[in-house]
Amino acid sequence: MSRRLPGHWVLVAATVLMAAPVPSSQTPEPLPEALEQMVETERAFAARALVVGWKQAFLEYFAFDAVGFDEGRVGLARDQIEQNPDPPADLRLIWEPRFGDVSANGDLGYLTGPVQNIRASRDAGRPRHSNYMSIWKRQRDGSFKVVIDVGIPTPAVVPFAPGFSRAPHANRFTGDYDDTTPPLGAADGLLNAGMRTNPARAYRSLLAPSARFHRPNQMPLVGERQILQGLASQPVFSSADSRFSEAARSGDLGYTWGSYAVTQRNSPAQKGFYVRVWARERNGQWKLALDVLQPQ
């Protein structure tokens, strides 16, 4: 998965993390078969990277039409990966999916987890931390491949609950809804319009349970309270433009991406790309499950 490396891709790595224990009286529901397959594919991807290096592993596990954001440019991710120099021999990227979901029909999903970037010859071998998010899509042969992958550097290890947790989605869309609700691309555009005036207000009614915000050089914000507190001090976007949207055939999960710019007085403009994961509720409304900014 990508997590920005110095000058290029952000790469994913995971480690065993401490978190609040799950009460022993609670037995988690089994994961859908498609989500199990996606998680195991991610784990195989991570294991492969330790054998052949991250560059070769990315080429093997990314779809041919996967999109990448490299140095401010949108393009085919595999082309961008191939243009990167080969990784140093002592670089180790270790990761594991810890949170995510899959669509009801099993053709589209997302995964996220903590990242470590370790080189014995750098920083006395101390890891650099980040947090990745990847969108996976089922291919014609039944396998899953990455179609988009972004990540953020973080100041410390990103905590997750033990093992793998499925995103809560009790009010999942089933196909019976008011057809006056906007399609995914329109929902993304409406959010962008609101972000140009008041980001906290724009997001407030759109957050899914356990929504996640990933921002560079910050610990992820999880849940409505953290997210709205964080947004209260953020500047408005001078521009935010939807560029792409795709939803699963079952209509309950999708993702969007686009470009943004933030202009602040006495500060250089910040530009980049966003990627958002959306979950649809039973009434047809799209809710934001995960939101990532990747500056240029």
Backbone bond lengths (Angstrom), bond angles and torsions (degrees), N, CA, C in turn:
res aa  C-N    CA-C-N  psi(-1)  N-CA   C-N-CA  omega(-1)  CA-C   N-CA-C  phi
1 M - - - 1.416 - - 1.495 107.78 -
2 S 1.282 116.89 158.23 1.427 116.26 -177.83 1.507 110.94 -95.44
3 R 1.273 116.01 141.96 1.451 125.14 171.21 1.502 102.72 -148.33
4 R 1.259 122.53 130.11 1.449 122.80 -165.25 1.514 114.10 -57.91
5 L 1.317 116.19 117.87 1.458 122.31 169.80 1.521 108.21 -84.60
6 P 1.330 118.32 166.15 1.457 119.80 178.78 1.518 110.65 -52.37
7 G 1.343 115.97 114.29 1.446 121.42 177.13 1.504 115.33 83.81
8 H 1.342 118.21 -14.48 1.464 117.68 -176.02 1.514 110.94 -145.50
9 W 1.345 116.08 -122.46 1.463 120.84 -169.14 1.510 112.07 -77.19
10 V 1.332 114.10 143.43 1.452 121.39 173.60 1.507 105.75 -88.32
11 L 1.293 119.32 129.37 1.445 119.92 -172.12 1.494 111.51 -118.01
12 V 1.323 113.89 151.91 1.429 119.45 -169.72 1.492 114.69 -98.39
13 A 1.316 115.93 140.09 1.427 117.96 175.02 1.486 108.83 -150.83
14 A 1.298 117.01 145.13 1.442 118.16 -177.18 1.496 109.92 -128.19
15 T 1.295 115.11 154.81 1.449 120.87 177.44 1.504 108.04 -138.80
16 V 1.313 118.12 166.08 1.456 120.67 177.44 1.513 107.46 -71.81
17 L 1.334 117.67 125.04 1.450 123.09 -173.18 1.502 110.64 -119.65
18 M 1.336 115.33 147.26 1.453 120.88 178.12 1.513 109.29 -83.97
19 A 1.315 116.53 141.36 1.459 121.79 178.16 1.504 107.95 -155.61
20 A 1.344 114.92 173.78 1.457 119.17 -179.54 1.518 109.87 -61.65
21 P 1.322 119.24 134.96 1.461 121.24 -178.22 1.520 111.69 -69.24
22 V 1.308 115.41 148.57 1.456 121.05 175.63 1.517 108.67 -86.96
23 P 1.330 118.49 128.60 1.467 119.55 -179.48 1.518 110.93 -54.24
24 S 1.321 115.50 137.21 1.463 119.55 -176.05 1.515 112.46 -67.07
25 S 1.333 117.05 -19.64 1.463 119.74 -179.87 1.521 112.17 -75.43
26 Q 1.349 116.85 -13.68 1.451 120.27 -179.32 1.518 110.04 -94.99
27 T 1.305 115.57 126.31 1.448 120.62 176.02 1.514 108.52 -107.13
28 P 1.331 118.41 113.26 1.461 119.42 -177.37 1.520 111.59 -64.11
29 E 1.329 115.50 145.88 1.458 119.85 177.87 1.526 109.15 -67.08
30 P 1.320 117.47 145.38 1.464 119.54 178.10 1.526 110.58 -62.94
31 L 1.319 116.50 146.24 1.449 120.45 178.85 1.519 110.52 -73.55
32 P 1.331 117.66 148.14 1.470 119.49 172.86 1.523 110.26 -57.64
33 E 1.314 116.03 150.66 1.461 120.37 -177.40 1.527 111.47 -57.37
34 A 1.342 117.29 -40.10 1.465 120.11 -179.09 1.516 111.16 -65.28
35 L 1.331 117.79 -37.64 1.457 120.40 179.07 1.522 110.54 -69.27
36 E 1.330 117.08 -39.63 1.471 120.34 174.92 1.526 110.13 -58.39
37 Q 1.328 116.14 -43.92 1.460 120.24 -179.54 1.523 110.96 -62.86
38 M 1.321 116.22 -42.37 1.456 120.89 -179.23 1.532 111.07 -64.53
39 V 1.336 116.19 -44.33 1.458 121.44 179.50 1.529 110.60 -62.97
40 E 1.330 116.63 -44.92 1.462 119.44 -179.93 1.523 111.62 -66.36
41 T 1.330 117.00 -33.16 1.460 119.91 176.40 1.523 110.45 -65.60
42 E 1.336 115.99 -41.27 1.469 119.70 176.65 1.525 111.28 -61.59
43 R 1.316 116.52 -42.69 1.468 119.67 179.27 1.527 111.54 -64.21
44 A 1.327 116.46 -39.23 1.461 119.75 176.73 1.524 110.68 -65.20
45 F 1.317 116.42 -37.70 1.458 122.86 176.53 1.538 110.06 -59.42
46 A 1.328 116.43 -48.19 1.461 121.15 179.84 1.530 111.07 -62.18
47 A 1.331 116.42 -42.38 1.464 119.87 179.01 1.524 110.74 -65.01
48 R 1.314 116.92 -39.06 1.462 121.01 179.31 1.519 111.34 -63.15
49 A 1.342 116.90 -37.43 1.463 120.38 -179.42 1.523 112.06 -62.87
50 L 1.331 117.57 -30.36 1.460 120.82 178.45 1.526 111.86 -73.75
51 V 1.326 116.23 -18.99 1.467 120.69 -179.39 1.525 111.54 -92.54
52 V 1.336 116.55 -47.48 1.470 120.32 -172.95 1.523 112.76 -110.78
53 G 1.326 119.10 -1.74 1.457 121.73 -177.10 1.514 111.51 92.15
54 W 1.348 115.08 155.18 1.462 118.69 -173.69 1.521 112.60 -64.28
55 K 1.338 117.97 -36.26 1.463 120.07 -175.46 1.526 111.74 -62.89
56 Q 1.314 117.43 -49.20 1.458 120.66 179.80 1.527 111.06 -66.27
57 A 1.330 116.88 -39.11 1.468 119.69 179.77 1.520 111.12 -64.42
58 F 1.336 116.65 -39.43 1.462 119.47 178.46 1.526 110.43 -62.11
59 L 1.312 116.97 -42.26 1.462 120.44 -179.93 1.527 110.91 -63.05
60 E 1.317 116.96 -33.26 1.462 120.34 -178.90 1.524 112.75 -76.68
61 Y 1.335 118.04 -31.46 1.459 120.58 -172.09 1.528 113.97 -106.41
62 F 1.328 118.04 -4.35 1.462 120.51 175.84 1.526 109.36 -91.19
63 A 1.340 115.96 141.22 1.457 121.42 175.34 1.530 109.41 -67.82
64 F 1.323 116.52 155.36 1.465 120.23 -179.77 1.521 112.18 -64.01
65 D 1.340 117.20 -26.96 1.460 119.98 179.83 1.528 112.53 -101.73
66 A 1.338 118.18 14.38 1.462 121.39 178.45 1.521 110.18 -59.70
67 V 1.341 115.71 143.30 1.459 122.47 -178.64 1.518 109.31 -99.79
68 G 1.334 116.61 139.49 1.458 121.60 177.06 1.511 111.46 -128.23
69 F 1.330 116.17 154.05 1.461 123.22 176.43 1.529 106.78 -120.00
70 D 1.305 116.67 100.05 1.457 120.22 -175.64 1.521 109.10 -123.27
71 E 1.344 115.92 119.63 1.461 122.62 178.23 1.524 111.64 52.19
72 G 1.335 115.18 43.54 1.457 120.16 174.66 1.513 115.09 81.47
73 R 1.318 117.78 6.67 1.457 121.26 -178.92 1.526 110.49 -114.63
74 V 1.321 115.76 141.65 1.457 121.77 172.43 1.517 108.01 -95.03
75 G 1.320 116.82 133.09 1.445 119.66 178.68 1.504 110.85 -166.67
76 L 1.310 116.30 -174.84 1.456 120.71 175.94 1.526 108.57 -70.12
77 A 1.317 115.89 125.90 1.460 120.57 -174.75 1.528 111.98 -60.04
78 R 1.322 117.32 -40.04 1.466 119.77 -177.58 1.529 111.04 -64.45
79 D 1.333 117.71 -37.67 1.471 120.24 176.64 1.525 110.14 -63.68
80 Q 1.333 116.58 -42.77 1.461 120.28 179.65 1.530 111.33 -64.82
81 I 1.327 115.99 -40.44 1.466 119.74 178.85 1.533 110.72 -63.14
82 E 1.321 116.74 -44.38 1.459 120.63 -178.64 1.527 111.54 -62.15
83 Q 1.330 117.37 -30.38 1.460 121.13 -179.21 1.522 112.51 -79.15
84 N 1.329 117.89 -13.28 1.455 121.06 176.67 1.528 109.82 -72.07
85 P 1.327 117.24 147.21 1.470 118.85 174.50 1.521 110.27 -66.01
86 D 1.306 115.68 156.54 1.464 119.34 176.37 1.527 109.79 -61.48
87 P 1.324 117.71 142.87 1.468 120.11 -177.76 1.525 111.39 -68.59
88 P 1.347 117.51 152.81 1.468 120.49 176.46 1.524 110.91 -58.49
89 A 1.304 116.23 149.48 1.459 120.94 -176.02 1.518 112.49 -63.47
90 D 1.345 116.95 -28.53 1.469 118.98 -177.00 1.521 113.31 -95.59
91 L 1.328 117.66 9.55 1.465 120.89 179.03 1.526 110.62 -81.51
92 R 1.321 116.57 129.55 1.463 121.49 176.99 1.525 108.59 -123.80
93 L 1.320 115.69 128.46 1.458 122.95 174.74 1.519 107.54 -117.20
94 I 1.307 115.88 122.06 1.460 121.48 -174.08 1.517 107.08 -127.40
95 W 1.303 117.71 124.15 1.461 117.94 -179.60 1.512 111.80 -148.79
96 E 1.319 114.71 164.85 1.464 121.69 179.05 1.520 108.94 -155.81
97 P 1.324 118.78 134.24 1.471 120.12 178.16 1.526 110.78 -66.95
98 R 1.326 116.52 138.06 1.455 120.40 -178.59 1.522 113.57 -124.55
99 F 1.340 117.53 -15.08 1.462 120.48 -175.17 1.521 107.75 -156.95
100 G 1.326 117.14 145.19 1.458 119.91 177.04 1.513 111.69 165.19
101 D 1.326 114.99 -167.46 1.465 120.21 -177.50 1.523 108.89 -161.47
102 V 1.314 115.27 169.50 1.459 122.35 177.99 1.516 108.08 -138.26
103 S 1.310 116.43 153.39 1.465 120.95 179.21 1.527 110.68 -68.90
104 A 1.327 115.76 161.66 1.466 120.63 -177.47 1.521 111.93 -60.97
105 N 1.327 117.86 -34.09 1.457 120.03 -179.58 1.526 112.30 -89.00
106 G 1.338 117.30 -0.96 1.457 121.18 172.98 1.507 116.20 75.41
107 D 1.345 118.67 23.05 1.459 117.98 -178.00 1.530 113.92 -108.15
108 L 1.342 117.53 -7.84 1.453 120.35 -176.23 1.525 109.09 -148.48
109 G 1.333 117.32 138.63 1.454 119.76 179.25 1.510 111.61 -161.10
110 Y 1.334 115.31 178.80 1.449 120.22 178.16 1.523 109.57 -142.70
111 L 1.331 115.22 154.91 1.462 122.43 179.44 1.523 108.95 -139.32
112 T 1.320 116.06 150.63 1.454 120.62 175.86 1.521 109.39 -146.88
113 G 1.317 115.53 157.07 1.451 120.23 179.69 1.515 111.26 -175.57
114 P 1.327 117.19 173.40 1.462 121.59 -179.16 1.522 111.54 -80.11
115 V 1.315 114.94 160.18 1.457 121.27 -173.74 1.522 110.53 -131.93
116 Q 1.310 115.52 141.30 1.466 121.14 167.73 1.524 109.19 -126.37
117 N 1.302 115.61 136.65 1.463 123.99 178.20 1.527 105.45 -119.91
118 I 1.321 117.63 108.67 1.462 121.47 -169.19 1.530 110.30 -121.73
119 R 1.352 114.70 130.99 1.462 120.62 171.62 1.512 107.98 -133.39
120 A 1.290 115.92 127.93 1.467 119.94 -179.44 1.520 111.81 -61.84
121 S 1.333 117.48 -29.13 1.461 122.03 -176.12 1.527 112.97 -89.59
122 R 1.332 117.95 5.84 1.463 120.86 -176.45 1.521 110.64 -129.69
123 D 1.317 116.82 135.63 1.469 121.63 175.42 1.527 111.61 54.63
124 A 1.316 117.19 34.74 1.468 121.55 -179.53 1.525 112.03 56.13
125 G 1.328 115.79 30.39 1.455 120.66 178.51 1.514 115.00 80.52
126 R 1.341 118.13 4.21 1.465 120.12 179.42 1.531 110.32 -71.55
127 P 1.339 118.40 138.24 1.462 120.24 -177.16 1.524 112.43 -74.98
128 R 1.315 115.22 150.18 1.454 122.55 166.94 1.528 106.89 -99.28
129 H 1.320 116.14 138.60 1.455 120.06 -172.21 1.526 112.06 -106.09
130 S 1.307 115.15 151.12 1.463 122.32 174.26 1.516 109.05 -158.09
131 N 1.329 115.43 179.40 1.462 122.05 -177.71 1.521 107.83 -139.49
132 Y 1.317 117.26 122.12 1.460 120.34 -177.50 1.518 111.86 -100.75
133 M 1.314 114.20 162.53 1.469 122.03 168.78 1.526 107.33 -144.34
134 S 1.323 115.83 129.87 1.459 119.86 -179.79 1.525 110.51 -129.66
135 I 1.328 114.61 143.32 1.466 122.41 173.98 1.524 107.45 -100.83
136 W 1.325 116.15 128.75 1.459 122.30 -179.25 1.525 109.85 -114.71
137 K 1.331 115.52 142.01 1.467 120.60 179.99 1.533 109.09 -133.79
138 R 1.323 114.71 136.96 1.468 119.31 178.78 1.527 109.87 -70.82
139 Q 1.322 115.89 136.19 1.456 122.34 -179.53 1.534 110.87 -95.24
140 R 1.302 115.90 173.59 1.468 120.21 -177.38 1.521 112.21 -61.92
141 D 1.337 117.40 -28.89 1.461 119.62 -179.99 1.529 112.78 -84.83
142 G 1.342 117.52 3.81 1.458 121.81 178.06 1.514 114.42 93.58
143 S 1.335 117.27 -9.71 1.463 120.14 179.43 1.522 110.47 -81.07
144 F 1.335 115.97 166.02 1.458 121.85 173.17 1.521 109.25 -104.16
145 K 1.347 115.65 139.10 1.462 121.98 174.04 1.531 109.12 -131.35
146 V 1.320 115.56 154.38 1.461 121.61 176.71 1.525 109.24 -75.35
147 V 1.344 117.50 131.62 1.461 120.93 176.30 1.528 111.77 -111.75
148 I 1.312 117.89 -16.56 1.458 121.10 173.28 1.518 108.12 -159.13
149 D 1.327 116.63 143.35 1.456 120.35 -172.91 1.524 108.69 -150.49
150 V 1.307 117.02 121.11 1.455 121.84 -179.62 1.516 109.07 -137.24
151 G 1.309 115.99 158.86 1.447 119.23 -179.96 1.508 111.66 -156.10
152 I 1.326 116.07 166.38 1.459 121.78 -179.29 1.524 109.87 -131.19
153 P 1.333 118.23 140.71 1.462 119.86 170.01 1.527 109.45 -70.78
154 T 1.308 117.10 143.69 1.466 122.06 179.84 1.525 109.34 -127.05
155 P 1.335 117.99 154.17 1.465 120.20 -177.50 1.517 114.52 -75.05
156 A 1.328 117.63 -12.98 1.467 121.17 -177.99 1.519 109.03 -156.09
157 V 1.323 115.81 178.51 1.469 120.90 176.05 1.522 109.57 -60.92
158 V 1.320 116.82 132.63 1.461 121.18 179.04 1.527 108.98 -86.36
159 P 1.338 118.26 121.39 1.463 120.12 -177.30 1.529 112.54 -78.98
160 F 1.309 115.11 143.01 1.467 123.28 172.73 1.520 107.75 -136.98
161 A 1.321 116.64 159.10 1.457 120.57 172.98 1.528 109.16 -62.75
162 P 1.333 117.93 155.53 1.468 120.25 -179.83 1.526 111.92 -57.72
163 G 1.305 116.56 146.23 1.456 121.11 176.56 1.512 111.85 69.57
164 F 1.329 115.97 -145.77 1.465 121.64 179.02 1.526 109.30 -116.19
165 S 1.327 116.07 135.38 1.470 121.67 179.04 1.516 109.97 -119.91
166 R 1.321 115.34 134.14 1.464 119.54 173.89 1.523 109.68 -82.68
167 A 1.318 116.81 139.48 1.455 120.84 178.37 1.523 109.92 -59.99
168 P 1.338 118.83 133.31 1.469 120.40 179.59 1.519 110.86 -67.47
169 H 1.307 116.16 134.58 1.468 120.87 -177.80 1.525 108.22 -155.48
170 A 1.350 115.58 64.68 1.469 120.61 -174.04 1.517 112.66 -69.92
171 N 1.315 117.13 -26.68 1.471 121.27 -175.13 1.525 110.40 -103.41
172 R 1.320 115.96 44.69 1.465 121.60 -171.60 1.525 113.04 -65.25
173 F 1.309 115.43 140.39 1.462 123.78 176.63 1.531 110.57 -60.73
174 T 1.325 116.48 137.05 1.466 120.84 -179.29 1.521 113.26 -123.21
175 G 1.329 117.75 0.96 1.454 120.70 178.62 1.510 114.12 107.29
176 D 1.329 118.06 -12.77 1.460 122.13 179.76 1.525 107.86 -102.20
177 Y 1.320 116.83 101.00 1.466 120.21 -174.75 1.522 110.04 -151.63
178 D 1.328 114.19 167.74 1.449 122.31 176.20 1.523 108.23 -74.81
179 D 1.332 118.21 115.06 1.455 119.52 -173.22 1.520 113.82 -75.57
180 T 1.335 117.58 9.64 1.456 120.25 172.48 1.524 111.63 -85.78
181 T 1.333 118.74 -8.83 1.459 120.56 178.67 1.532 109.40 -69.38
182 P 1.354 117.14 145.91 1.468 119.28 -174.38 1.520 112.42 -70.98
183 P 1.341 117.24 148.44 1.467 119.65 173.12 1.523 109.92 -66.88
184 L 1.326 116.05 172.67 1.454 120.59 -173.29 1.528 111.96 -59.68
185 G 1.310 117.81 -45.14 1.460 119.78 -179.05 1.521 112.20 -60.88
186 A 1.328 116.74 -37.57 1.458 120.31 178.74 1.523 110.84 -69.08
187 A 1.339 117.17 -38.99 1.465 120.51 177.38 1.526 110.43 -61.64
188 D 1.320 116.66 -40.18 1.465 120.93 178.51 1.528 110.47 -64.42
189 G 1.326 116.28 -41.89 1.452 120.06 179.68 1.518 112.95 -65.90
190 L 1.329 116.63 -38.40 1.462 120.09 177.97 1.527 111.11 -64.68
191 L 1.333 116.68 -40.10 1.458 119.66 176.72 1.526 110.42 -62.41
192 N 1.313 117.33 -43.26 1.464 120.43 179.34 1.517 111.71 -60.54
193 A 1.320 116.88 -39.20 1.461 119.88 178.87 1.530 110.57 -62.69
194 G 1.329 117.01 -41.54 1.455 121.04 179.59 1.513 112.86 -67.84
195 M 1.346 117.06 -30.08 1.461 120.69 -178.45 1.517 112.07 -70.37
196 R 1.315 117.43 -15.87 1.462 119.95 178.68 1.526 111.94 -80.99
197 T 1.342 116.80 -8.31 1.458 119.55 -179.84 1.522 112.69 -121.98
198 N 1.331 117.40 -47.73 1.463 120.74 -177.69 1.529 108.84 -153.09
199 P 1.340 118.47 93.48 1.470 120.48 -175.78 1.522 113.85 -57.43
200 A 1.328 118.32 -43.77 1.468 120.38 -177.69 1.513 110.69 -61.40
201 R 1.315 117.09 -43.59 1.463 120.19 179.66 1.529 110.68 -67.45
202 A 1.333 117.30 -37.48 1.460 120.90 -179.14 1.523 111.85 -63.86
203 Y 1.329 116.46 -37.91 1.459 120.35 -177.24 1.532 113.42 -84.65
204 R 1.323 117.66 -23.79 1.471 121.27 -166.20 1.533 112.94 -52.88
205 S 1.299 118.85 -45.00 1.463 121.08 -175.91 1.521 113.20 -88.48
206 L 1.334 116.97 2.69 1.464 120.22 -172.67 1.522 114.11 -111.53
207 L 1.324 118.60 0.46 1.461 120.49 -172.88 1.528 111.88 -83.55
208 A 1.332 115.81 126.83 1.458 121.80 174.90 1.529 109.08 -77.01
209 P 1.334 117.84 161.62 1.469 119.59 174.27 1.528 110.70 -57.37
210 S 1.325 116.47 135.87 1.471 122.70 -179.20 1.521 113.02 60.28
211 A 1.336 116.61 30.59 1.469 120.07 175.50 1.521 110.07 -57.96
212 R 1.323 115.50 149.51 1.467 121.61 -178.61 1.524 109.73 -124.62
213 F 1.345 115.63 137.10 1.458 121.97 172.51 1.518 107.69 -116.84
214 H 1.331 116.91 124.92 1.451 123.06 177.99 1.520 108.44 -111.29
215 R 1.340 115.81 118.11 1.458 122.45 -179.93 1.525 108.91 -127.23
216 P 1.338 118.13 139.00 1.471 120.73 -174.90 1.527 112.82 -57.65
217 N 1.332 114.55 138.10 1.462 123.12 175.20 1.523 113.30 63.28
218 Q 1.324 117.10 23.01 1.456 123.05 175.27 1.523 108.34 -132.43
219 M 1.319 116.05 154.62 1.455 118.77 170.50 1.528 108.58 -71.58
220 P 1.327 118.25 143.38 1.460 120.00 -179.91 1.523 112.52 -57.97
221 L 1.317 115.50 144.86 1.462 122.23 173.64 1.519 107.57 -94.70
222 V 1.334 116.70 130.31 1.461 121.00 -175.72 1.521 109.13 -127.46
223 G 1.325 117.23 125.93 1.454 121.73 178.42 1.518 112.41 90.93
224 E 1.334 114.59 156.98 1.465 120.74 -173.36 1.530 112.78 -57.60
225 R 1.323 117.54 -44.20 1.465 119.97 -175.27 1.524 111.60 -61.26
226 Q 1.335 116.92 -50.98 1.460 120.17 -179.78 1.525 111.46 -62.03
227 I 1.318 115.83 -43.33 1.464 119.92 -176.14 1.523 110.98 -64.08
228 L 1.319 117.90 -47.78 1.462 120.25 -178.02 1.520 111.36 -67.34
229 Q 1.325 117.48 -35.73 1.465 119.71 175.25 1.531 110.32 -62.82
230 G 1.321 115.84 -42.28 1.453 119.45 179.41 1.521 112.61 -66.73
231 L 1.324 116.91 -39.74 1.456 121.03 -178.68 1.519 112.56 -69.43
232 A 1.326 116.89 -26.05 1.467 120.49 -176.67 1.522 112.07 -59.87
233 S 1.332 117.02 -28.62 1.455 120.58 -177.71 1.529 112.55 -103.81
234 Q 1.329 117.63 6.14 1.449 120.52 -177.92 1.529 111.07 -90.08
235 P 1.323 117.41 144.80 1.470 119.67 176.87 1.518 110.84 -71.22
236 V 1.339 115.05 158.05 1.463 119.38 176.19 1.523 108.84 -73.31
237 F 1.329 115.56 156.84 1.451 120.49 177.32 1.525 108.93 -81.49
238 S 1.313 116.59 132.29 1.462 119.04 174.65 1.523 110.71 -75.50
239 S 1.337 116.15 -25.28 1.466 120.52 172.46 1.510 108.84 -154.64
240 A 1.319 115.88 149.79 1.463 123.43 175.24 1.512 106.68 -155.79
241 D 1.309 116.87 116.89 1.457 121.37 -171.93 1.516 111.35 -127.66
242 S 1.324 116.42 123.60 1.459 121.57 176.24 1.520 109.42 -68.27
243 R 1.330 115.67 135.86 1.465 120.10 179.85 1.519 112.90 -119.51
244 F 1.342 117.26 -24.40 1.471 119.27 -175.53 1.518 109.46 -161.71
245 S 1.325 115.59 145.25 1.463 121.01 172.82 1.519 109.10 -145.15
246 E 1.333 115.75 146.11 1.466 121.67 176.72 1.517 108.82 -149.81
247 A 1.307 116.68 133.52 1.457 122.29 177.90 1.521 109.39 -120.84
248 A 1.319 115.93 151.53 1.460 121.13 174.38 1.527 109.89 -62.71
249 R 1.310 116.94 155.78 1.466 120.08 178.48 1.518 112.00 -61.81
250 S 1.324 117.06 -26.98 1.463 120.84 177.63 1.526 112.24 -76.38
251 G 1.326 118.20 -9.90 1.454 122.15 172.45 1.506 116.42 76.52
252 D 1.336 118.79 8.85 1.465 120.05 -174.39 1.521 114.06 -106.12
253 L 1.331 118.38 -7.95 1.453 121.50 -177.77 1.523 108.02 -147.80
254 G 1.325 116.42 143.12 1.454 119.79 179.29 1.514 110.74 -163.11
255 Y 1.319 116.05 178.50 1.455 120.35 177.87 1.520 109.64 -146.02
256 T 1.317 115.29 156.81 1.452 122.59 177.33 1.522 108.69 -136.94
257 W 1.320 115.60 157.58 1.452 119.38 170.67 1.518 109.15 -147.01
258 G 1.320 114.67 158.35 1.453 119.75 -179.08 1.513 110.40 -170.11
259 S 1.313 115.94 -169.40 1.459 122.16 -178.95 1.521 109.94 -112.10
260 Y 1.326 115.58 158.26 1.461 120.10 178.98 1.520 109.67 -148.33
261 A 1.324 115.58 162.65 1.458 122.13 173.15 1.517 108.56 -146.30
262 V 1.316 115.63 141.67 1.459 122.52 176.42 1.520 107.44 -125.29
263 T 1.327 116.35 124.69 1.459 121.58 179.28 1.514 109.40 -117.59
264 Q 1.330 116.62 123.36 1.448 122.09 178.03 1.526 110.11 -121.53
265 R 1.313 115.27 146.79 1.455 120.01 179.66 1.528 109.92 -60.54
266 N 1.326 115.40 135.32 1.470 123.19 177.53 1.533 113.10 64.31
267 S 1.323 117.11 19.66 1.460 121.43 177.77 1.527 108.90 -136.00
268 P 1.330 116.98 146.80 1.466 118.51 177.01 1.526 110.55 -66.20
269 A 1.305 116.14 148.33 1.461 120.67 179.12 1.525 110.22 -64.56
270 Q 1.322 115.72 141.26 1.458 121.33 175.86 1.523 107.84 -106.79
271 K 1.314 115.89 126.10 1.460 121.18 179.86 1.519 109.11 -125.31
272 G 1.304 115.19 158.65 1.451 119.16 177.99 1.502 112.30 171.95
273 F 1.332 114.85 -155.70 1.458 121.76 -177.27 1.528 109.49 -128.45
274 Y 1.305 114.97 151.41 1.461 120.63 173.69 1.513 109.32 -118.14
275 V 1.317 116.12 152.40 1.464 122.96 170.10 1.513 106.82 -132.08
276 R 1.328 116.81 133.66 1.457 121.98 -178.87 1.525 110.45 -128.99
277 V 1.315 115.15 140.19 1.463 121.44 172.36 1.526 107.04 -106.59
278 W 1.327 116.32 134.04 1.458 122.06 -176.51 1.532 110.04 -121.72
279 A 1.317 115.63 139.53 1.473 122.10 173.63 1.528 107.76 -117.10
280 R 1.313 116.59 138.75 1.467 120.71 -176.01 1.517 110.92 -102.28
281 E 1.319 115.53 133.88 1.455 121.30 179.16 1.522 111.00 -86.93
282 R 1.326 114.91 169.14 1.459 121.22 -175.41 1.532 112.69 -57.54
283 N 1.330 116.97 -32.85 1.466 120.44 -179.55 1.523 113.26 -80.74
284 G 1.332 117.12 3.98 1.456 121.13 177.31 1.504 114.64 94.35
285 Q 1.327 118.53 -7.60 1.458 121.16 -178.30 1.532 111.15 -77.10
286 W 1.329 115.41 136.09 1.455 121.25 176.67 1.523 109.96 -85.19
287 K 1.335 116.65 133.58 1.459 122.45 178.16 1.529 109.11 -121.24
288 L 1.322 115.44 147.47 1.443 120.97 -175.94 1.531 111.11 -84.53
289 A 1.336 116.44 121.24 1.466 121.47 179.86 1.523 112.32 -97.50
290 L 1.335 117.37 -33.43 1.467 119.65 -178.02 1.517 108.09 -156.43
291 D 1.327 115.86 137.09 1.470 122.27 -175.58 1.525 108.11 -135.99
292 V 1.330 116.87 122.31 1.460 122.43 -177.85 1.521 109.80 -123.54
293 L 1.334 116.33 135.85 1.468 121.43 170.21 1.514 108.77 -108.99
294 Q 1.312 116.19 133.05 1.457 121.19 175.45 1.529 108.71 -125.66
295 P 1.338 117.13 100.40 1.466 120.09 179.92 1.526 111.70 -63.66
296 Q 1.320 114.85 157.76 1.464 119.91 176.09 1.532 109.73 -71.09
